[in-house]
């Protein structure tokens, strides 16, 4: 009876819902056949779209050989690598262009940059987040001009992080952060414009010279229940994109090299770097650091984890990197009063090699 009630007869003897579905499929089928017939009858499909084909090949070349783009002129190589994932947006644009132009040559050529992009970044599209990890760490560039530092402090403390690094601390705002974070973190140290707050005791605290002339990096030993971990906090110099000079990053690059040396000289085998590096993992200028540490986002995150600018994140320049500990999960935290998003990670300190 239920079936009869559903399949009501129409004037022409067909059932209402079934007939509408059949009509829609027939209409779509006709349009698809008409589209394909247009391609089959067009002898110019292989000669059209040569400009689109050239653009697809050039895009592929840029992504494949990004490490060979010279930095000699305006640090063009680093600029390209900073926003490298966004080049993938050109693929659907080229695809639509190839379809509109009815160019088989361009359509085939668009496959190449799509494959290259997936090879570079496809792994970031999968969720690699695990449920383990004894230690949760977080880092946040709080912005020197933050209008509400107390609220920002409470927001990041609410994340549940065991160890919290803050960068761009203005001297006049430090007491506000100390007061707001004291109930959660009994141990803390501020060195220059960076600070470290911890549930566990800190020792061996010292400034790290990153060749700036003032202090924007520090190192401390955190006495976790699973053993000591060397934690570095760093805020590398900012970069600028200028019409007359391109991507100006010479001081950032020099500081990255100095930070890499300090990490390499660290005696403790378990190391964590927290901070605003003003560069992405793809940026060759950070090789002194990235060559010896793993990104928690790349190893155990979901998605790209973009952190800047907070209003519309386009790049992950706030990093959590590790060596001698195992990343288990990595993610961004909700927006605060800063122009950066906080980032967090859980790591397994008691690895097999510990």
Residue, then its C-alpha position, 0 to 999 in steps of 0.5 A: x500500500x505504501x508503494x501505491x501511495x507513493x507512485x501516484x498515477x499521472x494523466x499520461x500513465x507515468x508515476x510523478x516522482x519517477x517521471x520527473x527524475x527520468x526527465x531530469x536525467x534525460x535533459x542532463x544526458x542530452x546536454x552532455x551529449x551535445x557538449x561532447x558532440x561539439x568537441x567531436x565535430x571540432x577539428x581545431x580542438x588541438x590547435x586552440x588554447x596554446x596560451x592556456x597550455x603555455x600557462x599550465x606548463x609554466x605553472x608546473x615549472x614554477x612549482x617543480x623548480x621553486x627552489x631554483x628561483x633566484x633570491x638575487x632579485x628581491x628575494x623572489x624565490x622566498x616570496x614564491x615559496x611563502x605563498x607556494x600552496x596558493x598557486x594551486x588556485x590557478x589550476x581550476x581557473x586554467x581548467x575552466x579556460x580550457x573547457x570554455x575554449x574547447x581546447x583538448x591540448x590545454x585540457x591535457x596540459x592542466x593535468x600536469x600542474x594539478x599532479x605537481x601540486x598534489x605531489x607537493x601538498x596532497x599530504x597536507x589534505x589528509x588528517x594525520x592528527x593522533x590522540x597521543x602525546x604527553x605534552x601540549x605546547x602552544x605559541x602565539x605572537x600576541x602583537x605589541x599593539x594588542x588592545x586586550x592583552x589580559x583577554x588574549x592571555x586568558x584565551x591561550x591559557x584556556x587551550x590547556x597547553x602545558x608550555x606556552x610561548x609568547x612573542x612580541x611582548x611589549x615591556x609595559x604589557x608584560x605585567x598584564x600577561x604575568x598576572x593573567x597567566x599566573x593561575x595556570x602557569x607557576x613557572x615563567x621567564x621573559x627574556x627581551x620580547x619573548x617569554x615562556x610559561x610552563x606548568x613544569x619547572x624551568x632551568x637553564x634560561x638564557x637569551x639566544x643571540x640571533x644577530x639583531x642587536x636586541x633580544x628576540x629569542x631564548x632557550x630554557x630546559x623544561x623539566x617535564x614528567x617524562x624528562x628534560x626538554x630544551x625549548x627554544x622561543x624565537x621571533x625572527x625579524x619581519x619581512x616586507x614586500x616593497x615595490x622598489x625592493x621586492x621581498x626584503x628578508x636579509x635580516x630574517x635570513x641572517x637571524x634564521x642561520x644564527x638560530x639554526x646554529x644555536x639549535x644545533x649546538x644544544x646538548x639535550x637530545x629532545x628539542x622543541x622550537x616555538x615561535x614566529x619565524x616569519x617564514x614558511x616551511x617551504x622557504x629555503x631561507x629557513x633551511x638552517x632550522x628546517x633541515x634539523x627539525x620537523x614541523x608538527x603541522x606537516x607531521x601530525x596536522x590536518x590541513x595547512x594550518x595557516x596562522x597569518x594574517x588572523x583575519x584571513x590566514x594565508x601562510x603558516x609563519x608561526x611554527x612548532x618544530x621538534x627534534x627527538x620527540x614525536x609529533x602527535x597532533x597539531x592545530x591552530x587555536x581560535x583568534x585572539x586580539x592579535x593579528x596572528x592565530x595561536x598554534x598548538x601541538x601535542x608531542x610524545x616525549x617518551x620516544x623509543x630513542x629517548 
